[in-house]
């Protein structure tokens, strides 16, 4: 049996979905149970913890130098806040807002005192409580690619984002146990009008999946709509939503040293409701930040501290995550570079800074590769290593990011799921007890024997080691007999098999009815104003 035949043996002739359509899977009886058993192996869904000490790239004194320099930037240069309401709040809290300008300057003591109220850990509540996530401490969680304008697979190549592909990516990430949350729209569904896109896209993610999810801060009304949909899908009242973080949004500063109006509305609306802000400057050394890594990190830190300070001015104790996204550019072309040695080091230093302020840390699994090739793999490995050894709590873009974020890849999602599963296995504790020390096995085998047939091995071999989703461990002859499958082609078959086996998670009919009514009403009202 070839590699293709082995993977598809139980799929009962299900279509391979090259056009974005997926055949519905029967819920019970017949081949359905057999189909699931033929899928590639996955670890059970579980939030990992990082048992290793984070890598300390900088000394205590060096880290403090970045902190002090960041405060100096905020005090002497300041930062532009493009929303008058945000400026008024900061001014009332002790910042200096220049009349007739958008510039805000911060007293260092104010910043240091305000950020102390940010929680070190909190729970991000999912539509399905089994998928709740702890943010902070040694907990980590892996998210999907987010915000890509294009999508690609081996069948149809690269194309503009659309709802059918978006829905299939939601289904795929729901099926992948190494993906713990949705980090935005995996691909932008550009065929939905911008005025109502957020309503349909959030509806898809909360009806096709049940993991924690993100909403974009693109104006006050979109934020309010997203908050209401989060409340509805969890089946809770307003007071419960305000006490239980249930949705998150990423706030990107417009580096250098600026926060625009939509981003500020996100902080104002989400922090007021005790929802999660992931404050993430997008600082590319040599372009929007100084060319030196230390200088770029000072700018990142200043912008992050300014945003975190505003969250705590809005609501002391509101959950906020320190986001690091400092990389470099190709100085020949100006294109962003990811998965570089510079990115790896700044990812680890970002973790040091987040721990200094005692808040959770966000990093990303990113790559600049245009194809699912060796570059896509090694840049992602570097990104992951920097994030994990930096003590990341929220890993954005964990699966599917390609081309510097310009496209989401179906095959790359499987490649990344393999990497994330390997990371999870790497984070597993190593048992050292009487049974694991295996004296009885060595006693049974003795000198010169082998352990394949030992009772100790026979009792454990099925679960003793990590089982790969994508990697092929067969010897050359067996691999060649199977058709010499390579990773991209095998990943293509795996995502199709997972989609063919997909079932939507259960959703209370009353909740679906309320969601349907809310979306229908808001669409009828025209959604939000746009320039289109």
C-alpha positions as CSV (number, residue, x, y, z in Angstrom):
1,X,0.0,0.0,0.0
2,X,1.4,3.4,-1.0
3,X,1.7,6.4,1.4
4,X,-1.4,7.9,-0.3
5,X,-3.4,4.7,0.2
6,X,-2.4,4.3,3.8
7,X,-3.6,7.9,4.7
8,X,-6.8,7.7,2.7
9,X,-7.8,4.1,3.4
10,X,-10.7,5.0,5.7
11,X,-11.9,8.2,3.9
12,X,-14.5,6.3,1.8
13,X,-13.8,8.3,-1.4
14,X,-14.2,11.7,0.3
15,X,-13.3,14.5,-2.1
16,X,-9.9,16.1,-1.6
17,X,-11.5,19.6,-1.4
18,X,-9.2,21.5,-3.8
19,X,-11.9,24.1,-4.3
20,X,-12.4,24.9,-0.6
21,X,-15.5,22.6,-0.3
22,X,-15.5,19.8,2.2
23,X,-17.8,16.8,2.1
24,X,-19.8,16.5,5.4
25,X,-18.8,13.6,7.5
26,X,-21.4,11.3,9.0
27,X,-21.9,11.6,12.7
28,X,-22.3,8.0,13.6
29,X,-22.3,4.5,12.2
30,X,-20.9,3.1,9.0
31,X,-17.3,4.1,8.1
32,X,-17.3,7.3,10.3
33,X,-15.6,5.6,13.3
34,X,-13.1,3.9,11.0
35,X,-12.4,7.2,9.2
36,X,-11.2,8.9,12.4
37,X,-9.0,5.9,13.3
38,X,-7.0,6.2,10.0
39,X,-6.1,9.9,10.6
40,X,-2.4,10.7,11.4
41,X,-1.6,10.5,15.1
42,X,-1.9,13.5,17.3
43,X,-1.2,14.2,21.0
44,X,-4.4,14.8,23.0
45,X,-5.3,18.5,23.4
46,X,-3.5,19.8,26.4
47,X,-2.1,23.2,27.4
48,X,1.7,22.8,27.7
49,X,3.9,24.2,30.5
50,X,7.6,25.2,30.0
51,X,9.7,23.3,32.6
52,X,13.0,24.9,31.6
53,X,14.5,28.2,32.8
54,X,14.1,30.9,30.1
55,X,17.3,31.9,28.4
56,X,18.6,35.2,29.8
57,X,20.3,36.9,26.9
58,X,21.0,40.1,28.8
59,X,22.5,40.6,32.2
60,X,20.4,42.3,34.9
61,X,22.3,45.5,34.4
62,X,21.8,45.4,30.6
63,X,18.1,44.7,31.0
64,X,17.8,47.6,33.4
65,X,19.5,49.9,30.9
66,X,16.8,49.1,28.3
67,X,14.1,49.8,30.9
68,X,15.7,53.2,31.9
69,X,16.2,54.2,28.3
70,X,12.5,53.3,27.5
71,X,11.3,55.5,30.4
72,X,13.6,58.3,29.1
73,X,12.0,58.0,25.6
74,X,8.5,58.3,27.1
75,X,9.5,61.2,29.3
76,X,11.6,63.3,26.9
77,X,10.3,62.4,23.5
78,X,6.9,61.1,24.3
79,X,4.4,59.2,22.1
80,X,1.6,60.3,19.9
81,X,-1.9,59.2,20.9
82,X,-4.3,59.9,18.1
83,X,-7.5,59.7,20.1
84,X,-8.5,62.7,22.3
85,X,-10.4,60.5,24.8
86,X,-7.3,58.4,25.4
87,X,-5.2,61.6,25.8
88,X,-7.7,63.0,28.3
89,X,-7.5,59.8,30.4
90,X,-3.8,59.8,30.5
91,X,-3.6,63.5,31.4
92,X,-6.0,63.0,34.3
93,X,-3.8,60.1,35.5
94,X,-0.7,62.3,35.6
95,X,0.8,62.3,32.0
96,X,1.6,65.5,30.2
97,X,-0.5,66.1,27.1
98,X,0.5,69.1,25.0
99,X,-2.3,71.4,24.0
100,X,-2.9,71.4,20.3
101,X,-0.8,68.3,19.6
102,X,-1.3,64.5,19.9
103,X,1.9,64.1,21.9
104,X,1.8,62.5,25.4
105,X,4.8,62.4,27.8
106,X,4.9,60.2,30.8
107,X,6.5,60.6,34.2
108,X,8.6,57.5,34.8
109,X,7.1,57.0,38.3
110,X,3.6,57.1,36.9
111,X,4.5,54.3,34.4
112,X,6.2,52.1,37.0
113,X,3.3,52.5,39.4
114,X,0.5,51.9,36.9
115,X,1.9,48.8,35.4
116,X,2.1,47.1,38.8
117,X,-1.6,46.6,38.8
118,X,-1.5,44.4,35.6
119,X,-2.2,40.8,36.5
120,X,0.7,38.3,36.2
121,X,-1.6,35.4,35.3
122,X,-5.3,35.1,34.2
123,X,-7.6,32.7,32.5
124,X,-8.7,33.2,28.9
125,X,-12.1,31.6,28.7
126,X,-13.1,29.7,25.6
127,X,-16.6,28.9,24.2
128,X,-15.8,25.4,25.4
129,X,-14.5,25.4,29.0
130,X,-12.4,22.4,28.2
131,X,-10.3,24.7,26.0
132,X,-9.8,27.5,28.6
133,X,-6.2,28.7,28.7
134,X,-4.0,30.0,31.5
135,X,-1.9,33.0,30.5
136,X,1.2,33.7,32.5
137,X,3.7,31.8,34.7
138,X,5.2,28.8,32.9
139,X,2.1,28.1,30.8
140,X,2.3,28.4,27.0
141,X,-0.3,28.2,24.3
142,X,0.0,28.1,20.5
143,X,-2.3,30.0,18.1
144,X,-3.1,30.0,14.4
145,X,-1.8,32.3,11.7
146,X,-3.7,35.5,11.6
147,X,-4.3,38.4,9.3
148,X,-2.9,37.0,6.0
149,X,-4.5,38.7,3.0
150,X,-3.7,35.6,0.7
151,X,-4.0,31.9,1.0
152,X,-2.1,29.0,-0.7
153,X,-2.1,25.3,-1.2
154,X,-0.4,22.9,-3.6
155,X,-3.6,22.4,-5.6
156,X,-4.5,26.0,-6.6
157,X,-1.4,28.0,-5.6
158,X,-1.6,31.4,-4.0
159,X,-4.8,33.4,-4.2
160,X,-6.7,36.2,-2.5
161,X,-8.3,35.4,0.8
162,X,-12.0,34.4,0.7
163,X,-14.6,33.0,3.1
164,X,-14.5,29.4,1.8
165,X,-10.8,29.1,2.5
166,X,-11.2,31.0,5.8
167,X,-13.9,28.5,6.9
168,X,-11.7,25.5,5.9
169,X,-8.8,26.9,7.9
170,X,-11.0,27.3,10.9
171,X,-12.1,23.7,10.5
172,X,-8.5,22.5,10.1
173,X,-7.3,24.4,13.2
174,X,-10.2,23.0,15.2
175,X,-9.0,19.6,14.2
176,X,-5.3,20.2,15.1
177,X,-4.7,19.5,18.8
178,X,-1.4,21.4,18.9
179,X,-3.3,24.6,18.1
180,X,-4.9,26.1,21.2
181,X,-6.5,29.4,20.1
182,X,-7.4,31.4,17.0
183,X,-5.1,34.4,16.5
184,X,-7.3,36.4,14.2
185,X,-8.6,35.5,10.7
186,X,-6.3,32.9,9.4
187,X,-6.9,34.4,6.1
188,X,-8.8,37.6,5.4
189,X,-12.2,36.7,3.9
190,X,-12.0,39.6,1.4
191,X,-15.2,38.5,-0.5
192,X,-17.2,39.7,2.6
193,X,-17.9,43.5,2.6
194,X,-15.7,45.2,5.2
195,X,-18.8,46.7,6.9
196,X,-20.0,43.3,8.0
197,X,-16.9,41.1,7.6
198,X,-16.2,41.0,11.4
199,X,-19.8,39.8,12.0
200,X,-19.6,36.8,9.6
201,X,-15.9,36.0,10.4
202,X,-16.5,35.9,14.1
203,X,-19.7,33.9,13.6
204,X,-17.7,31.3,11.6
205,X,-15.0,30.9,14.3
206,X,-17.5,30.5,17.1
207,X,-19.8,28.1,15.3
208,X,-17.1,26.0,13.4
209,X,-14.7,25.9,16.4
210,X,-14.8,26.2,20.2
211,X,-11.3,27.4,21.1
212,X,-10.4,30.9,22.5
213,X,-10.5,33.6,19.8
214,X,-9.4,37.0,18.8
215,X,-11.2,40.1,17.4
216,X,-9.6,42.9,15.5
217,X,-9.6,46.4,17.0
218,X,-10.7,48.3,13.9
219,X,-13.1,50.8,15.4
220,X,-15.4,51.1,18.4
221,X,-18.5,49.5,17.0
222,X,-16.6,46.4,15.7
223,X,-15.2,46.0,19.2
224,X,-18.7,46.2,20.8
225,X,-20.0,43.7,18.3
226,X,-17.2,41.3,19.1
227,X,-17.7,41.6,22.8
228,X,-21.4,40.9,22.5
229,X,-20.7,37.8,20.3
230,X,-18.2,36.5,22.9
231,X,-20.8,36.9,25.6
232,X,-23.5,35.2,23.6
233,X,-21.4,32.2,22.6
234,X,-20.3,31.6,26.2
235,X,-23.9,31.8,27.3
236,X,-23.1,34.3,30.1
237,X,-24.5,37.6,31.3
238,X,-22.8,41.0,31.1
239,X,-21.5,40.8,34.7
240,X,-19.9,37.4,34.1
241,X,-18.2,38.6,30.9
242,X,-16.8,41.5,32.8
243,X,-15.3,39.2,35.4
244,X,-14.0,36.5,33.0
245,X,-11.7,37.5,30.1
246,X,-13.3,35.8,27.1
247,X,-11.8,37.5,24.0
248,X,-8.5,39.2,23.1
249,X,-7.3,41.8,20.7
250,X,-3.8,42.6,19.5
251,X,-2.9,46.3,19.7
252,X,-0.1,47.2,17.3
253,X,1.5,50.6,17.8
254,X,2.3,52.4,14.6
255,X,6.0,52.4,15.1
256,X,7.8,54.6,15.8
257,X,6.1,56.0,18.9
258,X,2.5,56.3,17.8
259,X,-0.9,54.6,18.7
260,X,-3.7,55.3,16.2
261,X,-7.4,55.8,16.9
262,X,-8.7,52.2,16.1
263,X,-6.0,50.7,18.3
264,X,-6.7,53.1,21.1
265,X,-10.5,52.3,20.9
266,X,-9.5,48.7,21.3
267,X,-7.7,49.5,24.6
268,X,-10.5,51.7,25.8
269,X,-13.3,49.2,25.0
270,X,-11.6,45.9,25.9
271,X,-9.8,47.0,29.0
272,X,-13.0,48.7,30.4
273,X,-14.7,45.3,30.1
274,X,-11.8,43.3,31.6
275,X,-10.9,41.7,28.3
276,X,-7.4,40.9,27.1
277,X,-5.1,43.4,25.4
278,X,-2.0,42.0,23.7
279,X,0.1,45.1,23.4
280,X,2.5,44.5,20.5
281,X,4.8,47.1,18.9
282,X,5.8,46.1,15.4
283,X,9.4,47.3,15.4
284,X,11.6,46.3,12.4
285,X,15.2,47.3,13.1
286,X,16.5,49.5,10.3
287,X,13.1,50.6,9.2
288,X,10.6,51.6,11.9
289,X,13.1,51.3,14.7
290,X,16.9,51.9,15.2
291,X,19.2,49.5,13.3
292,X,20.8,48.3,16.5
293,X,18.9,45.5,18.4
294,X,19.3,47.4,21.7
295,X,17.8,50.5,20.2
296,X,15.0,48.6,18.6
297,X,14.2,47.0,21.9
298,X,14.2,50.3,23.7
299,X,11.6,51.5,21.2
300,X,9.6,48.3,21.5
301,X,9.6,48.5,25.3
302,X,8.7,52.2,25.4
303,X,5.7,51.6,23.1
304,X,4.6,48.5,25.1
305,X,4.9,50.3,28.4
306,X,2.8,53.2,27.1
307,X,0.0,50.9,26.0
308,X,0.1,48.8,29.1
309,X,-0.1,52.0,31.2
310,X,-3.2,53.1,29.4
311,X,-4.9,49.7,30.0
312,X,-4.3,50.1,33.7
313,X,-5.5,53.7,33.7
314,X,-8.7,52.5,32.0
315,X,-9.2,49.7,34.5
316,X,-6.6,48.7,37.1
317,X,-6.1,44.9,37.0
318,X,-7.3,44.6,33.4
319,X,-5.5,41.7,31.7
320,X,-2.7,42.7,29.4
321,X,0.1,40.8,27.6
322,X,3.5,42.2,26.7
323,X,4.0,41.6,23.0
324,X,7.4,41.3,21.4
325,X,7.7,41.5,17.6
326,X,11.1,43.0,16.9
327,X,12.9,41.7,13.8
328,X,15.1,43.2,11.2
329,X,14.7,44.0,7.5
330,X,16.7,43.0,4.5
331,X,18.8,46.1,4.0
332,X,19.1,45.5,0.3
333,X,15.4,45.3,-0.4
334,X,13.7,46.7,2.7
335,X,11.6,43.5,3.0
336,X,10.9,42.3,6.6
337,X,13.0,39.2,7.6
338,X,11.8,36.6,10.1
339,X,13.2,33.6,11.8
340,X,16.6,35.3,11.8
341,X,19.3,35.2,14.5
342,X,18.3,38.8,15.3
343,X,14.6,37.8,15.7
344,X,15.6,34.8,17.9
345,X,17.6,37.0,20.3
346,X,14.9,39.8,20.5
347,X,12.3,37.1,21.2
348,X,14.2,35.9,24.2
349,X,14.9,39.4,25.4
350,X,11.3,40.3,25.0
351,X,10.5,37.5,27.5
352,X,13.1,39.0,29.9
353,X,11.3,42.3,29.7
354,X,7.9,40.8,30.2
355,X,9.1,39.0,33.3
356,X,10.6,42.2,34.7
357,X,7.2,43.7,34.6
358,X,5.5,40.5,35.8
359,X,3.0,40.2,32.9
360,X,2.4,37.4,30.4
361,X,4.5,37.4,27.2
362,X,3.5,37.1,23.5
363,X,5.8,36.1,20.7
364,X,5.3,34.5,17.3
365,X,6.3,31.6,14.9
366,X,7.1,33.5,11.8
367,X,8.9,32.9,8.5
368,X,9.7,34.9,5.3
369,X,9.6,31.9,3.1
370,X,7.4,31.9,0.0
371,X,7.1,28.1,-0.4
372,X,6.9,25.1,1.9
373,X,10.6,24.4,1.7
374,X,13.6,24.1,3.9
375,X,13.6,27.9,4.5
376,X,10.0,27.7,5.8
377,X,11.1,24.9,8.2
378,X,14.3,26.4,9.6
379,X,13.0,29.9,10.0
380,X,10.1,28.6,12.0
381,X,12.3,26.4,14.1
382,X,14.4,29.5,14.9
383,X,11.3,31.5,15.7
384,X,9.9,28.8,17.9
385,X,13.2,28.3,19.7
386,X,13.5,32.0,20.5
387,X,9.9,32.1,21.7
388,X,10.0,29.0,23.8
389,X,13.3,29.7,25.4
390,X,12.1,33.3,26.0
391,X,9.3,31.8,28.1
392,X,6.4,32.7,25.7
393,X,2.9,32.4,27.2
394,X,1.0,33.3,24.0
395,X,2.5,32.1,20.7
396,X,0.8,34.0,17.9
397,X,0.9,32.7,14.3
398,X,1.9,29.3,15.5
399,X,0.6,27.4,12.5
400,X,0.3,28.4,8.8
401,X,2.3,31.7,8.6
402,X,4.1,32.2,5.3
403,X,5.7,35.0,3.2
404,X,6.2,37.4,6.2
405,X,2.5,37.1,7.0
406,X,1.3,37.8,3.4
407,X,-0.2,34.3,3.0
408,X,-1.6,31.5,5.0
409,X,-0.6,28.0,3.8
410,X,-2.6,24.8,4.2
411,X,0.5,22.7,3.9
412,X,2.5,25.1,6.2
413,X,-0.2,24.6,8.8
414,X,0.6,20.9,8.9
415,X,4.3,21.5,8.9
416,X,3.9,23.9,11.8
417,X,1.5,21.5,13.6
418,X,4.3,18.9,13.4
419,X,6.8,21.4,14.9
420,X,4.3,22.4,17.6
421,X,3.7,18.8,18.5
422,X,7.5,18.2,18.8
423,X,7.8,21.3,21.0
424,X,5.0,19.9,23.2
425,X,6.9,16.6,23.5
426,X,10.1,18.5,24.2
427,X,8.3,20.2,27.1
428,X,7.0,17.0,28.6
429,X,8.6,16.2,32.0
430,X,11.0,13.2,32.2
431,X,9.7,10.7,34.7
432,X,12.4,9.4,37.0
433,X,10.8,6.7,39.2
434,X,11.3,3.1,39.9
435,X,9.4,2.0,36.9
436,X,11.1,4.5,34.5
437,X,14.6,3.6,35.8
438,X,13.9,0.2,34.2
439,X,16.2,-2.0,36.3
440,X,13.9,-4.9,35.8
441,X,14.1,-4.5,32.0
442,X,17.9,-4.5,32.1
443,X,17.8,-7.5,34.5
444,X,15.6,-9.4,32.0
445,X,17.6,-8.6,28.9
446,X,21.1,-8.8,30.4
447,X,24.4,-8.1,28.6
448,X,24.4,-8.4,24.9
449,X,20.6,-8.7,24.4
450,X,18.0,-6.3,23.0
451,X,15.0,-4.7,24.4
452,X,12.5,-5.0,21.6
453,X,10.9,-8.1,23.1
454,X,11.3,-7.2,26.8
455,X,8.1,-7.1,28.8
456,X,9.0,-3.5,29.9
457,X,9.1,-2.4,26.2
458,X,6.0,-4.4,25.1
459,X,4.0,-2.7,27.8
460,X,5.0,0.8,26.7
461,X,6.1,0.9,23.1
462,X,2.8,2.4,21.8
463,X,3.2,5.5,23.9
464,X,6.9,5.6,24.8
465,X,7.9,8.2,22.2
466,X,6.5,11.1,20.3
467,X,4.7,10.0,17.2
468,X,5.0,12.4,14.2
469,X,2.2,13.9,12.3
470,X,4.2,14.5,9.2
471,X,7.8,13.2,9.6
472,X,8.6,10.0,7.8
473,X,10.9,7.6,9.7
474,X,10.9,4.7,7.3
475,X,14.1,3.4,5.9
476,X,15.0,4.4,2.3
477,X,13.8,1.3,0.6
478,X,10.4,1.3,2.4
479,X,10.0,5.0,1.7
480,X,10.8,4.5,-1.9
481,X,8.4,1.6,-2.3
482,X,5.7,3.9,-0.9
483,X,6.2,6.4,-3.7
484,X,9.0,8.5,-2.2
485,X,6.6,10.9,-0.5
486,X,8.0,14.3,0.5
487,X,6.8,16.6,3.2
488,X,4.7,19.2,1.1
489,X,2.8,16.5,-0.7
490,X,2.2,14.5,2.5
491,X,1.1,17.7,4.3
492,X,-1.4,18.3,1.4
493,X,-2.9,14.8,1.9
494,X,-3.0,15.2,5.7
495,X,-5.0,18.5,5.7
496,X,-7.5,17.1,3.3
497,X,-7.9,14.0,5.5
498,X,-8.4,16.1,8.5
499,X,-11.0,18.3,6.8
500,X,-12.8,15.2,5.5
501,X,-13.1,14.0,9.1
502,X,-14.1,17.3,10.6
503,X,-17.3,17.6,12.7
504,X,-18.5,20.9,14.1
505,X,-18.4,21.2,17.9
506,X,-21.8,21.0,19.6
507,X,-23.5,24.3,20.1
508,X,-26.6,24.9,22.3
509,X,-29.5,25.6,19.9
510,X,-30.5,28.6,22.0
511,X,-27.0,30.1,21.7
512,X,-27.0,29.6,18.0
513,X,-30.4,31.2,17.7
514,X,-29.2,34.2,19.6
515,X,-26.0,34.5,17.5
516,X,-28.0,34.2,14.3
517,X,-30.4,36.9,15.4
518,X,-27.6,39.2,16.5
519,X,-25.7,38.9,13.3
520,X,-28.8,39.2,11.2
521,X,-29.8,42.4,13.0
522,X,-26.4,44.0,12.8
523,X,-26.1,43.1,9.1
524,X,-29.5,44.6,8.5
525,X,-28.4,47.7,10.2
526,X,-25.4,47.9,7.8
527,X,-22.7,46.8,10.2
528,X,-20.2,49.6,10.5
529,X,-19.5,52.6,8.2
530,X,-16.6,52.1,5.7
531,X,-15.0,54.1,2.9
532,X,-16.1,51.6,0.3
